């Protein structure tokens, strides 16, 4: 995936961020969104975002505190990737 395609993909992911409740309950397109974010972060910089990619699976955790923490970490990594790609364009 090239720089421009990745930047576009991350913009689309950010525009369609489901709420934590939607993700934790698997409502609508949330499973697809989780897959897209894992792929985008992996393609951006796995060394930097490897932990966030692993955190995706914890968003659906039954432990509410753990799930919300994972959601926050994943969103932070997503915005970090977005800003890095924006600055490099």
C-alpha positions as CSV (number, residue, x, y, z in Angstrom):
1,X,0.0,0.0,0.0
2,X,1.5,3.4,-1.0
3,X,1.7,6.5,1.0
4,X,-1.3,8.2,-0.6
5,X,-3.5,5.1,-0.4
6,X,-2.6,4.6,3.3
7,X,-3.3,8.3,4.1
8,X,-6.7,8.0,2.3
9,X,-7.5,4.7,4.1
10,X,-6.7,6.2,7.5
11,X,-8.8,9.3,6.8
12,X,-11.7,7.0,5.9
13,X,-11.2,5.0,9.1
14,X,-11.2,8.1,11.3
15,X,-14.3,9.4,9.6
16,X,-16.1,6.2,10.4
17,X,-15.0,5.6,14.0
18,X,-17.7,3.6,15.8
19,X,-18.3,4.4,19.5
20,X,-16.8,2.2,22.1
21,X,-20.2,0.7,22.8
22,X,-20.8,-0.3,19.2
23,X,-17.4,-1.9,19.0
24,X,-17.7,-3.8,22.3
25,X,-21.0,-5.2,21.2
26,X,-20.1,-5.9,17.6
27,X,-22.8,-3.7,16.2
28,X,-23.0,-2.9,12.5
29,X,-19.8,-2.5,10.7
30,X,-17.6,-2.5,13.8
31,X,-15.9,-5.9,13.1
32,X,-15.0,-4.7,9.7
33,X,-13.6,-1.4,11.2
34,X,-11.4,-3.4,13.6
35,X,-9.9,-5.3,10.7
36,X,-9.3,-2.1,8.7
37,X,-7.6,-0.4,11.6
38,X,-5.3,-3.4,12.2
39,X,-4.3,-3.5,8.6
40,X,-3.8,0.3,8.3
41,X,-1.7,0.5,11.4
42,X,0.4,-2.5,10.4
43,X,1.0,-1.0,7.0
44,X,1.9,2.4,8.4
45,X,4.6,1.3,10.9
46,X,4.3,-2.0,12.8
47,X,7.3,-1.2,15.0
48,X,5.6,1.9,16.3
49,X,2.0,0.6,16.4
50,X,2.5,-3.1,17.1
51,X,1.1,-2.8,20.6
52,X,-1.9,-1.0,19.3
53,X,-2.5,-3.6,16.7
54,X,-2.5,-6.2,19.5
55,X,-4.8,-4.0,21.6
56,X,-7.6,-4.2,19.0
57,X,-8.6,-7.7,20.3
58,X,-9.0,-6.2,23.9
59,X,-11.6,-3.7,22.7
60,X,-14.3,-6.4,22.9
61,X,-13.1,-7.6,26.3
62,X,-15.7,-8.2,29.0
63,X,-13.5,-6.2,31.3
64,X,-15.0,-2.7,30.7
65,X,-11.9,-0.8,32.0
66,X,-9.6,-2.9,29.8
67,X,-11.8,-2.5,26.8
68,X,-11.9,1.3,27.1
69,X,-8.2,1.5,27.6
70,X,-7.6,-0.6,24.5
71,X,-10.0,1.6,22.5
72,X,-8.1,4.8,23.6
73,X,-4.7,3.3,22.7
74,X,-5.9,2.2,19.3
75,X,-7.4,5.6,18.6
76,X,-4.2,7.3,19.7
77,X,-2.1,5.2,17.4
78,X,-4.6,5.8,14.5
79,X,-4.3,9.6,15.0
80,X,-0.5,9.4,15.3
81,X,-0.3,7.5,12.0
82,X,-2.7,10.1,10.4
83,X,-0.6,13.1,11.5
84,X,2.6,11.4,10.5
85,X,1.4,10.7,7.0
86,X,-0.1,14.2,6.7
87,X,3.2,15.9,7.7
88,X,5.0,13.7,5.1
89,X,2.8,14.7,2.2
